[in-house]
Amino acid sequence: MAKLTMRLLDGPLADGAKVVTSMDSRIRPVLAGGGRTTLRCGSCAFPVARRIDPESVRGLVLRCPRCHRDNALPD
Ligand SMILES: [Zn+2]
């Protein structure tokens, strides 16, 4: 299983940004699928997405359920 640390986003999000966040207060990955890569938060290293194809989240903002920072795929 590959691990990839995401890029932290600072400042306000762009208009129309698509944010993926947890629907409740449980601290668990916001995405999981059938891929091979775990994406870790760039701030606290929490696995924000598990078993995904990184390109499937290209252009999305993933909000860490643990530290609430916004992350994106590295360029
Ligand atoms: Zn975090």
N, CA, C, O and the ligand as a Tripos MOL2 file, in Angstrom:
@<TRIPOS>MOLECULE
protein
  301   299    76     0     0
PROTEIN
NO_CHARGES

@<TRIPOS>ATOM
      1 N           0.8580   -1.2010    0.0000 N.3       1 MET1
      2 CA          0.0000    0.0000    0.0000 C.3       1 MET1
      3 C           0.8790    1.2310    0.0000 C.2       1 MET1
      4 O           1.6680    1.4350    0.9230 O.2       1 MET1
      5 N           0.7510    2.0400   -1.0110 N.am      2 ALA2
      6 CA          1.5260    3.2770   -1.0720 C.3       2 ALA2
      7 C           0.9360    4.3180   -0.1380 C.2       2 ALA2
      8 O          -0.2680    4.3410    0.1150 O.2       2 ALA2
      9 N           1.8040    5.1720    0.3640 N.am      3 LYS3
     10 CA          1.3410    6.2710    1.2070 C.3       3 LYS3
     11 C           1.8080    7.5810    0.5950 C.2       3 LYS3
     12 O           2.9420    7.7000    0.1330 O.2       3 LYS3
     13 N           0.9220    8.5490    0.6020 N.am      4 LEU4
     14 CA          1.2350    9.8320    0.0090 C.3       4 LEU4
     15 C           0.7850   10.9140    0.9830 C.2       4 LEU4
     16 O          -0.3470   10.8880    1.4660 O.2       4 LEU4
     17 N           1.6730   11.8660    1.2720 N.am      5 THR5
     18 CA          1.3040   12.9770    2.1400 C.3       5 THR5
     19 C           0.7720   14.1190    1.2970 C.2       5 THR5
     20 O           1.4130   14.5460    0.3360 O.2       5 THR5
     21 N          -0.3820   14.6020    1.6540 N.am      6 MET6
     22 CA         -1.0170   15.6400    0.8600 C.3       6 MET6
     23 C          -0.4360   17.0190    1.1560 C.2       6 MET6
     24 O           0.2930   17.2310    2.1250 O.2       6 MET6
     25 N          -0.7920   17.9290    0.2840 N.am      7 ARG7
     26 CA         -0.3560   19.3240    0.3510 C.3       7 ARG7
     27 C          -1.3860   20.1030    1.1610 C.2       7 ARG7
     28 O          -2.5800   20.0600    0.8650 O.2       7 ARG7
     29 N          -0.9160   20.8160    2.1870 N.am      8 LEU8
     30 CA         -1.8290   21.6280    2.9930 C.3       8 LEU8
     31 C          -2.2270   22.8770    2.2370 C.2       8 LEU8
     32 O          -1.4050   23.5000    1.5650 O.2       8 LEU8
     33 N          -3.5030   23.2400    2.3530 N.am      9 LEU9
     34 CA         -3.9960   24.4640    1.7280 C.3       9 LEU9
     35 C          -4.1170   25.5320    2.7980 C.2       9 LEU9
     36 O          -4.7060   25.3000    3.8540 O.2       9 LEU9
     37 N          -3.5630   26.6890    2.5280 N.am     10 ASP10
     38 CA         -3.6550   27.8070    3.4590 C.3      10 ASP10
     39 C          -4.5710   28.8710    2.8720 C.2      10 ASP10
     40 O          -4.6590   29.0380    1.6550 O.2      10 ASP10
     41 N          -5.2360   29.5720    3.7460 N.am     11 GLY11
     42 CA         -6.0760   30.6620    3.2980 C.3      11 GLY11
     43 C          -7.4170   30.1860    2.7930 C.2      11 GLY11
     44 O          -7.7200   28.9930    2.8260 O.2      11 GLY11
     45 N          -8.2220   31.1300    2.3230 N.am     12 PRO12
     46 CA         -9.5780   30.7830    1.8860 C.3      12 PRO12
     47 C          -9.5500   29.8930    0.6440 C.2      12 PRO12
     48 O          -8.6570   29.9930   -0.1980 O.2      12 PRO12
     49 N         -10.5440   29.0300    0.5600 N.am     13 LEU13
     50 CA        -10.6530   28.1540   -0.6010 C.3      13 LEU13
     51 C         -11.1790   28.9320   -1.7980 C.2      13 LEU13
     52 O         -11.8690   29.9420   -1.6510 O.2      13 LEU13
     53 N         -10.8450   28.4490   -2.9680 N.am     14 ALA14
     54 CA        -11.3540   29.0570   -4.2000 C.3      14 ALA14
     55 C         -12.8710   28.9160   -4.2750 C.2      14 ALA14
     56 O         -13.4500   27.9730   -3.7340 O.2      14 ALA14
     57 N         -13.5030   29.8720   -4.9570 N.am     15 ASP15
     58 CA        -14.9410   29.7550   -5.1930 C.3      15 ASP15
     59 C         -15.2250   28.4370   -5.9120 C.2      15 ASP15
     60 O         -14.5240   28.0710   -6.8560 O.2      15 ASP15
     61 N         -16.2410   27.7420   -5.4620 N.am     16 GLY16
     62 CA        -16.6280   26.5020   -6.1290 C.3      16 GLY16
     63 C         -15.7670   25.3100   -5.7670 C.2      16 GLY16
     64 O         -15.8900   24.2490   -6.3790 O.2      16 GLY16
     65 N         -14.8940   25.4670   -4.7800 N.am     17 ALA17
     66 CA        -14.0580   24.3300   -4.3880 C.3      17 ALA17
     67 C         -14.9470   23.1810   -3.9010 C.2      17 ALA17
     68 O         -15.9230   23.3890   -3.1800 O.2      17 ALA17
     69 N         -14.5850   21.9830   -4.3090 N.am     18 LYS18
     70 CA        -15.3510   20.8020   -3.9010 C.3      18 LYS18
     71 C         -14.6590   20.1830   -2.6860 C.2      18 LYS18
     72 O         -13.5890   19.5850   -2.7940 O.2      18 LYS18
     73 N         -15.2940   20.3420   -1.5400 N.am     19 VAL19
     74 CA        -14.6920   19.8980   -0.2900 C.3      19 VAL19
     75 C         -15.3040   18.5610    0.1200 C.2      19 VAL19
     76 O         -16.5250   18.4160    0.1890 O.2      19 VAL19
     77 N         -14.4420   17.5980    0.3870 N.am     20 VAL20
     78 CA        -14.8890   16.3060    0.9040 C.3      20 VAL20
     79 C         -14.6100   16.2890    2.3960 C.2      20 VAL20
     80 O         -13.4640   16.4230    2.8260 O.2      20 VAL20
     81 N         -15.6520   16.1260    3.1700 N.am     21 THR21
     82 CA        -15.4980   16.1760    4.6190 C.3      21 THR21
     83 C         -16.3860   15.1020    5.2360 C.2      21 THR21
     84 O         -17.2810   14.5740    4.5760 O.2      21 THR21
     85 N         -16.1410   14.7860    6.4800 N.am     22 SER22
     86 CA        -16.9460   13.7400    7.1030 C.3      22 SER22
     87 C         -18.3380   14.2830    7.4120 C.2      22 SER22
     88 O         -18.5140   15.4750    7.6680 O.2      22 SER22
     89 N         -19.3130   13.3940    7.3820 N.am     23 MET23
     90 CA        -20.7010   13.7810    7.5690 C.3      23 MET23
     91 C         -21.0850   13.7890    9.0470 C.2      23 MET23
     92 O         -22.1740   14.2460    9.3920 O.2      23 MET23
     93 N         -20.2350   13.3080    9.9020 N.am     24 ASP24
     94 CA        -20.5380   13.3030   11.3300 C.3      24 ASP24
     95 C         -19.2380   13.5660   12.0750 C.2      24 ASP24
     96 O         -18.2280   13.9100   11.4590 O.2      24 ASP24
     97 N         -19.2530   13.4100   13.3650 N.am     25 SER25
     98 CA        -18.0830   13.7940   14.1440 C.3      25 SER25
     99 C         -17.0810   12.6560   14.3310 C.2      25 SER25
    100 O         -16.0810   12.8140   15.0320 O.2      25 SER25
    101 N         -17.3510   11.4980   13.6990 N.am     26 ARG26
    102 CA        -16.4000   10.3860   13.8610 C.3      26 ARG26
    103 C         -15.1110   10.6800   13.1130 C.2      26 ARG26
    104 O         -15.1200   11.2160   12.0050 O.2      26 ARG26
    105 N         -14.0170   10.3220   13.7370 N.am     27 ILE27
    106 CA        -12.7130   10.5480   13.1160 C.3      27 ILE27
    107 C         -12.3260    9.2970   12.3500 C.2      27 ILE27
    108 O         -11.8010    8.3340   12.9090 O.2      27 ILE27
    109 N         -12.5980    9.3400   11.0630 N.am     28 ARG28
    110 CA        -12.2890    8.2090   10.1830 C.3      28 ARG28
    111 C         -12.0390    8.7850    8.7990 C.2      28 ARG28
    112 O         -12.4090    9.9260    8.5210 O.2      28 ARG28
    113 N         -11.4110    7.9980    7.9290 N.am     29 PRO29
    114 CA        -11.1330    8.5220    6.5860 C.3      29 PRO29
    115 C         -12.4090    9.0180    5.9050 C.2      29 PRO29
    116 O         -13.4740    8.4180    6.0490 O.2      29 PRO29
    117 N         -12.2890   10.1070    5.1710 N.am     30 VAL30
    118 CA        -13.4600   10.6590    4.4970 C.3      30 VAL30
    119 C         -13.7430    9.9450    3.1820 C.2      30 VAL30
    120 O         -14.8420   10.0460    2.6360 O.2      30 VAL30
    121 N         -12.7460    9.2220    2.6760 N.am     31 LEU31
    122 CA        -12.9270    8.4440    1.4510 C.3      31 LEU31
    123 C         -12.2340    7.1030    1.6240 C.2      31 LEU31
    124 O         -11.1860    7.0070    2.2630 O.2      31 LEU31
    125 N         -12.8340    6.0750    1.0490 N.am     32 ALA32
    126 CA        -12.1800    4.7740    1.0000 C.3      32 ALA32
    127 C         -12.6700    4.0860   -0.2570 C.2      32 ALA32
    128 O         -13.8160    4.2640   -0.6710 O.2      32 ALA32
    129 N         -11.7940    3.3010   -0.8620 N.am     33 GLY33
    130 CA        -12.1970    2.6730   -2.1080 C.3      33 GLY33
    131 C         -11.3920    1.4300   -2.3720 C.2      33 GLY33
    132 O         -10.9190    0.7680   -1.4480 O.2      33 GLY33
    133 N         -11.2410    1.1230   -3.6250 N.am     34 GLY34
    134 CA        -10.5680   -0.1070   -4.0210 C.3      34 GLY34
    135 C          -9.2060    0.1190   -4.6360 C.2      34 GLY34
    136 O          -8.7000   -0.7350   -5.3650 O.2      34 GLY34
    137 N          -8.6020    1.2730   -4.3450 N.am     35 GLY35
    138 CA         -7.2930    1.5650   -4.9210 C.3      35 GLY35
    139 C          -6.1560    1.0860   -4.0370 C.2      35 GLY35
    140 O          -6.3400    0.2370   -3.1660 O.2      35 GLY35
    141 N          -4.9890    1.6420   -4.2750 N.am     36 ARG36
    142 CA         -3.7910    1.1370   -3.6160 C.3      36 ARG36
    143 C          -3.0660    2.1760   -2.7880 C.2      36 ARG36
    144 O          -1.9900    1.8930   -2.2610 O.2      36 ARG36
    145 N          -3.6120    3.3520   -2.6590 N.am     37 THR37
    146 CA         -2.8620    4.4340   -2.0250 C.3      37 THR37
    147 C          -3.6220    5.0090   -0.8310 C.2      37 THR37
    148 O          -4.8350    5.2140   -0.8830 O.2      37 THR37
    149 N          -2.8790    5.2630    0.2400 N.am     38 THR38
    150 CA         -3.4140    5.9860    1.3970 C.3      38 THR38
    151 C          -2.9110    7.4090    1.3310 C.2      38 THR38
    152 O          -1.7140    7.6400    1.1590 O.2      38 THR38
    153 N          -3.8180    8.3690    1.4660 N.am     39 LEU39
    154 CA         -3.4450    9.7810    1.4730 C.3      39 LEU39
    155 C          -3.4700   10.2910    2.9020 C.2      39 LEU39
    156 O          -4.4850   10.1910    3.5930 O.2      39 LEU39
    157 N          -2.3510   10.8350    3.3350 N.am     40 ARG40
    158 CA         -2.2380   11.3300    4.7100 C.3      40 ARG40
    159 C          -2.3510   12.8400    4.7530 C.2      40 ARG40
    160 O          -1.9410   13.5420    3.8290 O.2      40 ARG40
    161 N          -2.9190   13.3250    5.8530 N.am     41 CYS41
    162 CA         -3.0130   14.7670    6.0860 C.3      41 CYS41
    163 C          -1.6140   15.3760    6.1410 C.2      41 CYS41
    164 O          -0.7120   14.8180    6.7660 O.2      41 CYS41
    165 N          -1.4390   16.5150    5.4900 N.am     42 GLY42
    166 CA         -0.1520   17.1930    5.4890 C.3      42 GLY42
    167 C           0.1910   17.8480    6.8160 C.2      42 GLY42
    168 O           1.3240   18.2830    7.0220 O.2      42 GLY42
    169 N          -0.7820   17.9220    7.7200 N.am     43 SER43
    170 CA         -0.5270   18.5350    9.0210 C.3      43 SER43
    171 C          -0.3380   17.4960   10.1150 C.2      43 SER43
    172 O           0.6570   17.5320   10.8380 O.2      43 SER43
    173 N          -1.3020   16.5530   10.2460 N.am     44 CYS44
    174 CA         -1.2530   15.6250   11.3780 C.3      44 CYS44
    175 C          -1.0120   14.1800   10.9540 C.2      44 CYS44
    176 O          -0.9130   13.2980   11.8070 O.2      44 CYS44
    177 N          -0.9170   13.9240    9.6470 N.am     45 ALA45
    178 CA         -0.6200   12.5950    9.1020 C.3      45 ALA45
    179 C          -1.7590   11.5900    9.2640 C.2      45 ALA45
    180 O          -1.5620   10.3940    9.0530 O.2      45 ALA45
    181 N          -2.9310   12.0610    9.6310 N.am     46 PHE46
    182 CA         -4.0840   11.1590    9.6910 C.3      46 PHE46
    183 C          -4.3990   10.6450    8.2820 C.2      46 PHE46
    184 O          -4.3250   11.4100    7.3200 O.2      46 PHE46
    185 N          -4.7500    9.3600    8.1460 N.am     47 PRO47
    186 CA         -5.1140    8.8370    6.8170 C.3      47 PRO47
    187 C          -6.4940    9.3370    6.3800 C.2      47 PRO47
    188 O          -7.5200    8.7320    6.6900 O.2      47 PRO47
    189 N          -6.4880   10.4400    5.6620 N.am     48 VAL48
    190 CA         -7.7400   11.0900    5.2670 C.3      48 VAL48
    191 C          -8.4880   10.2650    4.2220 C.2      48 VAL48
    192 O          -9.7180   10.2580    4.1880 O.2      48 VAL48
    193 N          -7.7390    9.5760    3.3760 N.am     49 ALA49
    194 CA         -8.3590    8.6930    2.3770 C.3      49 ALA49
    195 C          -7.5680    7.3990    2.3220 C.2      49 ALA49
    196 O          -6.3370    7.4150    2.3370 O.2      49 ALA49
    197 N          -8.2660    6.2910    2.2590 N.am     50 ARG50
    198 CA         -7.6120    4.9820    2.2480 C.3      50 ARG50
    199 C          -7.9930    4.2240    0.9870 C.2      50 ARG50
    200 O          -9.1200    4.3030    0.5000 O.2      50 ARG50
    201 N          -7.0050    3.4800    0.4720 N.am     51 ARG51
    202 CA         -7.2480    2.5690   -0.6470 C.3      51 ARG51
    203 C          -7.9610    3.2640   -1.8050 C.2      51 ARG51
    204 O          -9.0080    2.8240   -2.2790 O.2      51 ARG51
    205 N          -7.3580    4.3520   -2.2360 N.am     52 ILE52
    206 CA         -7.9420    5.0340   -3.3830 C.3      52 ILE52
    207 C          -6.9030    5.1680   -4.4860 C.2      52 ILE52
    208 O          -5.7180    4.9060   -4.2800 O.2      52 ILE52
    209 N          -7.3600    5.5730   -5.6370 N.am     53 ASP53
    210 CA         -6.4830    5.9860   -6.7260 C.3      53 ASP53
    211 C          -6.3060    7.4960   -6.5690 C.2      53 ASP53
    212 O          -7.2850    8.2330   -6.6810 O.2      53 ASP53
    213 N          -5.0820    7.9810   -6.3110 N.am     54 PRO54
    214 CA         -4.9080    9.4130   -6.0460 C.3      54 PRO54
    215 C          -5.5150   10.3050   -7.1220 C.2      54 PRO54
    216 O          -6.0520   11.3690   -6.8130 O.2      54 PRO54
    217 N          -5.4350    9.8870   -8.3660 N.am     55 GLU55
    218 CA         -5.9610   10.7460   -9.4310 C.3      55 GLU55
    219 C          -7.4780   10.9210   -9.3190 C.2      55 GLU55
    220 O          -8.0390   11.8480   -9.9040 O.2      55 GLU55
    221 N          -8.1310   10.0490   -8.5830 N.am     56 SER56
    222 CA         -9.5830   10.1740   -8.4310 C.3      56 SER56
    223 C          -9.9660   11.3630   -7.5550 C.2      56 SER56
    224 O         -11.1230   11.7840   -7.5530 O.2      56 SER56
    225 N          -9.0030   11.9070   -6.8120 N.am     57 VAL57
    226 CA         -9.3150   13.0800   -5.9900 C.3      57 VAL57
    227 C          -8.6230   14.3420   -6.5130 C.2      57 VAL57
    228 O          -8.5950   15.3690   -5.8350 O.2      57 VAL57
    229 N          -8.0730   14.2560   -7.7120 N.am     58 ARG58
    230 CA         -7.4470   15.4360   -8.3190 C.3      58 ARG58
    231 C          -8.4870   16.5510   -8.4240 C.2      58 ARG58
    232 O          -9.5660   16.3500   -8.9820 O.2      58 ARG58
    233 N          -8.1570   17.7250   -7.8870 N.am     59 GLY59
    234 CA         -9.0860   18.8540   -7.9580 C.3      59 GLY59
    235 C         -10.0250   18.9540   -6.7630 C.2      59 GLY59
    236 O         -10.7430   19.9460   -6.6310 O.2      59 GLY59
    237 N         -10.0370   17.9500   -5.8900 N.am     60 LEU60
    238 CA        -10.8950   18.0040   -4.7070 C.3      60 LEU60
    239 C         -10.1050   18.5080   -3.4990 C.2      60 LEU60
    240 O          -8.8770   18.4340   -3.4640 O.2      60 LEU60
    241 N         -10.8270   19.0130   -2.5280 N.am     61 VAL61
    242 CA        -10.2430   19.4120   -1.2470 C.3      61 VAL61
    243 C         -10.6960   18.3910   -0.2090 C.2      61 VAL61
    244 O         -11.8930   18.1550   -0.0490 O.2      61 VAL61
    245 N          -9.7570   17.7950    0.4830 N.am     62 LEU62
    246 CA        -10.0780   16.8150    1.5150 C.3      62 LEU62
    247 C          -9.8290   17.4380    2.8860 C.2      62 LEU62
    248 O          -8.7000   17.7930    3.2260 O.2      62 LEU62
    249 N         -10.8860   17.5610    3.6560 N.am     63 ARG63
    250 CA        -10.7590   18.1760    4.9820 C.3      63 ARG63
    251 C         -10.4810   17.0790    6.0040 C.2      63 ARG63
    252 O         -11.2340   16.1140    6.1370 O.2      63 ARG63
    253 N          -9.3800   17.2590    6.7150 N.am     64 CYS64
    254 CA         -8.9760   16.2470    7.6930 C.3      64 CYS64
    255 C          -9.9890   16.1910    8.8470 C.2      64 CYS64
    256 O         -10.3000   17.2210    9.4450 O.2      64 CYS64
    257 N         -10.5050   14.9950    9.1600 N.am     65 PRO65
    258 CA        -11.4760   14.9030   10.2520 C.3      65 PRO65
    259 C         -10.8290   15.0590   11.6270 C.2      65 PRO65
    260 O         -11.5280   15.2730   12.6180 O.2      65 PRO65
    261 N          -9.5210   14.9540   11.6960 N.am     66 ARG66
    262 CA         -8.8730   15.0740   12.9930 C.3      66 ARG66
    263 C          -8.4480   16.5040   13.2900 C.2      66 ARG66
    264 O          -8.7620   17.0280   14.3580 O.2      66 ARG66
    265 N          -7.7390   17.1450   12.3620 N.am     67 CYS67
    266 CA         -7.2390   18.4920   12.6550 C.3      67 CYS67
    267 C          -7.9820   19.5820   11.8730 C.2      67 CYS67
    268 O          -7.7530   20.7710   12.0930 O.2      67 CYS67
    269 N          -8.8730   19.1720   10.9590 N.am     68 HIS68
    270 CA         -9.7500   20.1020   10.2250 C.3      68 HIS68
    271 C          -8.9930   21.0060    9.2590 C.2      68 HIS68
    272 O          -9.5230   22.0260    8.8180 O.2      68 HIS68
    273 N          -7.7670   20.6420    8.9310 N.am     69 ARG69
    274 CA         -7.0690   21.3900    7.8830 C.3      69 ARG69
    275 C          -7.5120   20.8590    6.5260 C.2      69 ARG69
    276 O          -7.9560   19.7180    6.3970 O.2      69 ARG69
    277 N          -7.3780   21.7210    5.5140 N.am     70 ASP70
    278 CA         -7.7380   21.3410    4.1530 C.3      70 ASP70
    279 C          -6.4990   20.8740    3.4010 C.2      70 ASP70
    280 O          -5.4260   21.4710    3.4900 O.2      70 ASP70
    281 N          -6.6840   19.7950    2.6620 N.am     71 ASN71
    282 CA         -5.5890   19.1640    1.9380 C.3      71 ASN71
    283 C          -5.9660   18.9650    0.4770 C.2      71 ASN71
    284 O          -7.1410   18.8360    0.1310 O.2      71 ASN71
    285 N          -4.9460   18.9420   -0.3650 N.am     72 ALA72
    286 CA         -5.1510   18.6080   -1.7770 C.3      72 ALA72
    287 C          -4.0160   17.6950   -2.2240 C.2      72 ALA72
    288 O          -2.9810   17.5830   -1.5660 O.2      72 ALA72
    289 N          -4.2440   17.0490   -3.3600 N.am     73 LEU73
    290 CA         -3.2130   16.1910   -3.9280 C.3      73 LEU73
    291 C          -1.9860   17.0390   -4.2740 C.2      73 LEU73
    292 O          -2.1410   18.1590   -4.7610 O.2      73 LEU73
    293 N          -0.7830   16.5370   -4.0360 N.am     74 PRO74
    294 CA          0.4040   17.2910   -4.4670 C.3      74 PRO74
    295 C           0.3830   17.4760   -5.9820 C.2      74 PRO74
    296 O          -0.1400   16.6340   -6.7120 O.2      74 PRO74
    297 N           0.9510   18.5770   -6.4450 N.am     75 ASP75
    298 CA          0.9920   18.8540   -7.8950 C.3      75 ASP75
    299 C           1.8790   17.8340   -8.6020 C.2      75 ASP75
    300 O           2.0410   17.8970   -9.8210 O.2      75 ASP75
    301 ZN         -4.9830   16.4200    9.9310 Zn       76 ZN76
@<TRIPOS>BOND
     1     1     2 1
     2     2     3 1
     3     3     4 2
     4     3     5 am
     5     5     6 1
     6     6     7 1
     7     7     8 2
     8     7     9 am
     9     9    10 1
    10    10    11 1
    11    11    12 2
    12    11    13 am
    13    13    14 1
    14    14    15 1
    15    15    16 2
    16    15    17 am
    17    17    18 1
    18    18    19 1
    19    19    20 2
    20    19    21 am
    21    21    22 1
    22    22    23 1
    23    23    24 2
    24    23    25 am
    25    25    26 1
    26    26    27 1
    27    27    28 2
    28    27    29 am
    29    29    30 1
    30    30    31 1
    31    31    32 2
    32    31    33 am
    33    33    34 1
    34    34    35 1
    35    35    36 2
    36    35    37 am
    37    37    38 1
    38    38    39 1
    39    39    40 2
    40    39    41 am
    41    41    42 1
    42    42    43 1
    43    43    44 2
    44    43    45 am
    45    45    46 1
    46    46    47 1
    47    47    48 2
    48    47    49 am
    49    49    50 1
    50    50    51 1
    51    51    52 2
    52    51    53 am
    53    53    54 1
    54    54    55 1
    55    55    56 2
    56    55    57 am
    57    57    58 1
    58    58    59 1
    59    59    60 2
    60    59    61 am
    61    61    62 1
    62    62    63 1
    63    63    64 2
    64    63    65 am
    65    65    66 1
    66    66    67 1
    67    67    68 2
    68    67    69 am
    69    69    70 1
    70    70    71 1
    71    71    72 2
    72    71    73 am
    73    73    74 1
    74    74    75 1
    75    75    76 2
    76    75    77 am
    77    77    78 1
    78    78    79 1
    79    79    80 2
    80    79    81 am
    81    81    82 1
    82    82    83 1
    83    83    84 2
    84    83    85 am
    85    85    86 1
    86    86    87 1
    87    87    88 2
    88    87    89 am
    89    89    90 1
    90    90    91 1
    91    91    92 2
    92    91    93 am
    93    93    94 1
    94    94    95 1
    95    95    96 2
    96    95    97 am
    97    97    98 1
    98    98    99 1
    99    99   100 2
   100    99   101 am
   101   101   102 1
   102   102   103 1
   103   103   104 2
   104   103   105 am
   105   105   106 1
   106   106   107 1
   107   107   108 2
   108   107   109 am
   109   109   110 1
   110   110   111 1
   111   111   112 2
   112   111   113 am
   113   113   114 1
   114   114   115 1
   115   115   116 2
   116   115   117 am
   117   117   118 1
   118   118   119 1
   119   119   120 2
   120   119   121 am
   121   121   122 1
   122   122   123 1
   123   123   124 2
   124   123   125 am
   125   125   126 1
   126   126   127 1
   127   127   128 2
   128   127   129 am
   129   129   130 1
   130   130   131 1
   131   131   132 2
   132   131   133 am
   133   133   134 1
   134   134   135 1
   135   135   136 2
   136   135   137 am
   137   137   138 1
   138   138   139 1
   139   139   140 2
   140   139   141 am
   141   141   142 1
   142   142   143 1
   143   143   144 2
   144   143   145 am
   145   145   146 1
   146   146   147 1
   147   147   148 2
   148   147   149 am
   149   149   150 1
   150   150   151 1
   151   151   152 2
   152   151   153 am
   153   153   154 1
   154   154   155 1
   155   155   156 2
   156   155   157 am
   157   157   158 1
   158   158   159 1
   159   159   160 2
   160   159   161 am
   161   161   162 1
   162   162   163 1
   163   163   164 2
   164   163   165 am
   165   165   166 1
   166   166   167 1
   167   167   168 2
   168   167   169 am
   169   169   170 1
   170   170   171 1
   171   171   172 2
   172   171   173 am
   173   173   174 1
   174   174   175 1
   175   175   176 2
   176   175   177 am
   177   177   178 1
   178   178   179 1
   179   179   180 2
   180   179   181 am
   181   181   182 1
   182   182   183 1
   183   183   184 2
   184   183   185 am
   185   185   186 1
   186   186   187 1
   187   187   188 2
   188   187   189 am
   189   189   190 1
   190   190   191 1
   191   191   192 2
   192   191   193 am
   193   193   194 1
   194   194   195 1
   195   195   196 2
   196   195   197 am
   197   197   198 1
   198   198   199 1
   199   199   200 2
   200   199   201 am
   201   201   202 1
   202   202   203 1
   203   203   204 2
   204   203   205 am
   205   205   206 1
   206   206   207 1
   207   207   208 2
   208   207   209 am
   209   209   210 1
   210   210   211 1
   211   211   212 2
   212   211   213 am
   213   213   214 1
   214   214   215 1
   215   215   216 2
   216   215   217 am
   217   217   218 1
   218   218   219 1
   219   219   220 2
   220   219   221 am
   221   221   222 1
   222   222   223 1
   223   223   224 2
   224   223   225 am
   225   225   226 1
   226   226   227 1
   227   227   228 2
   228   227   229 am
   229   229   230 1
   230   230   231 1
   231   231   232 2
   232   231   233 am
   233   233   234 1
   234   234   235 1
   235   235   236 2
   236   235   237 am
   237   237   238 1
   238   238   239 1
   239   239   240 2
   240   239   241 am
   241   241   242 1
   242   242   243 1
   243   243   244 2
   244   243   245 am
   245   245   246 1
   246   246   247 1
   247   247   248 2
   248   247   249 am
   249   249   250 1
   250   250   251 1
   251   251   252 2
   252   251   253 am
   253   253   254 1
   254   254   255 1
   255   255   256 2
   256   255   257 am
   257   257   258 1
   258   258   259 1
   259   259   260 2
   260   259   261 am
   261   261   262 1
   262   262   263 1
   263   263   264 2
   264   263   265 am
   265   265   266 1
   266   266   267 1
   267   267   268 2
   268   267   269 am
   269   269   270 1
   270   270   271 1
   271   271   272 2
   272   271   273 am
   273   273   274 1
   274   274   275 1
   275   275   276 2
   276   275   277 am
   277   277   278 1
   278   278   279 1
   279   279   280 2
   280   279   281 am
   281   281   282 1
   282   282   283 1
   283   283   284 2
   284   283   285 am
   285   285   286 1
   286   286   287 1
   287   287   288 2
   288   287   289 am
   289   289   290 1
   290   290   291 1
   291   291   292 2
   292   291   293 am
   293   293   294 1
   294   294   295 1
   295   295   296 2
   296   295   297 am
   297   297   298 1
   298   298   299 1
   299   299   300 2
@<TRIPOS>SUBSTRUCTURE
     1 MET1         2 RESIDUE 1 A MET
     2 ALA2         6 RESIDUE 1 A ALA
     3 LYS3        10 RESIDUE 1 A LYS
     4 LEU4        14 RESIDUE 1 A LEU
     5 THR5        18 RESIDUE 1 A THR
     6 MET6        22 RESIDUE 1 A MET
     7 ARG7        26 RESIDUE 1 A ARG
     8 LEU8        30 RESIDUE 1 A LEU
     9 LEU9        34 RESIDUE 1 A LEU
    10 ASP10       38 RESIDUE 1 A ASP
    11 GLY11       42 RESIDUE 1 A GLY
    12 PRO12       46 RESIDUE 1 A PRO
    13 LEU13       50 RESIDUE 1 A LEU
    14 ALA14       54 RESIDUE 1 A ALA
    15 ASP15       58 RESIDUE 1 A ASP
    16 GLY16       62 RESIDUE 1 A GLY
    17 ALA17       66 RESIDUE 1 A ALA
    18 LYS18       70 RESIDUE 1 A LYS
    19 VAL19       74 RESIDUE 1 A VAL
    20 VAL20       78 RESIDUE 1 A VAL
    21 THR21       82 RESIDUE 1 A THR
    22 SER22       86 RESIDUE 1 A SER
    23 MET23       90 RESIDUE 1 A MET
    24 ASP24       94 RESIDUE 1 A ASP
    25 SER25       98 RESIDUE 1 A SER
    26 ARG26      102 RESIDUE 1 A ARG
    27 ILE27      106 RESIDUE 1 A ILE
    28 ARG28      110 RESIDUE 1 A ARG
    29 PRO29      114 RESIDUE 1 A PRO
    30 VAL30      118 RESIDUE 1 A VAL
    31 LEU31      122 RESIDUE 1 A LEU
    32 ALA32      126 RESIDUE 1 A ALA
    33 GLY33      130 RESIDUE 1 A GLY
    34 GLY34      134 RESIDUE 1 A GLY
    35 GLY35      138 RESIDUE 1 A GLY
    36 ARG36      142 RESIDUE 1 A ARG
    37 THR37      146 RESIDUE 1 A THR
    38 THR38      150 RESIDUE 1 A THR
    39 LEU39      154 RESIDUE 1 A LEU
    40 ARG40      158 RESIDUE 1 A ARG
    41 CYS41      162 RESIDUE 1 A CYS
    42 GLY42      166 RESIDUE 1 A GLY
    43 SER43      170 RESIDUE 1 A SER
    44 CYS44      174 RESIDUE 1 A CYS
    45 ALA45      178 RESIDUE 1 A ALA
    46 PHE46      182 RESIDUE 1 A PHE
    47 PRO47      186 RESIDUE 1 A PRO
    48 VAL48      190 RESIDUE 1 A VAL
    49 ALA49      194 RESIDUE 1 A ALA
    50 ARG50      198 RESIDUE 1 A ARG
    51 ARG51      202 RESIDUE 1 A ARG
    52 ILE52      206 RESIDUE 1 A ILE
    53 ASP53      210 RESIDUE 1 A ASP
    54 PRO54      214 RESIDUE 1 A PRO
    55 GLU55      218 RESIDUE 1 A GLU
    56 SER56      222 RESIDUE 1 A SER
    57 VAL57      226 RESIDUE 1 A VAL
    58 ARG58      230 RESIDUE 1 A ARG
    59 GLY59      234 RESIDUE 1 A GLY
    60 LEU60      238 RESIDUE 1 A LEU
    61 VAL61      242 RESIDUE 1 A VAL
    62 LEU62      246 RESIDUE 1 A LEU
    63 ARG63      250 RESIDUE 1 A ARG
    64 CYS64      254 RESIDUE 1 A CYS
    65 PRO65      258 RESIDUE 1 A PRO
    66 ARG66      262 RESIDUE 1 A ARG
    67 CYS67      266 RESIDUE 1 A CYS
    68 HIS68      270 RESIDUE 1 A HIS
    69 ARG69      274 RESIDUE 1 A ARG
    70 ASP70      278 RESIDUE 1 A ASP
    71 ASN71      282 RESIDUE 1 A ASN
    72 ALA72      286 RESIDUE 1 A ALA
    73 LEU73      290 RESIDUE 1 A LEU
    74 PRO74      294 RESIDUE 1 A PRO
    75 ASP75      298 RESIDUE 1 A ASP
    76 ZN76       301 GROUP 0 **** ****
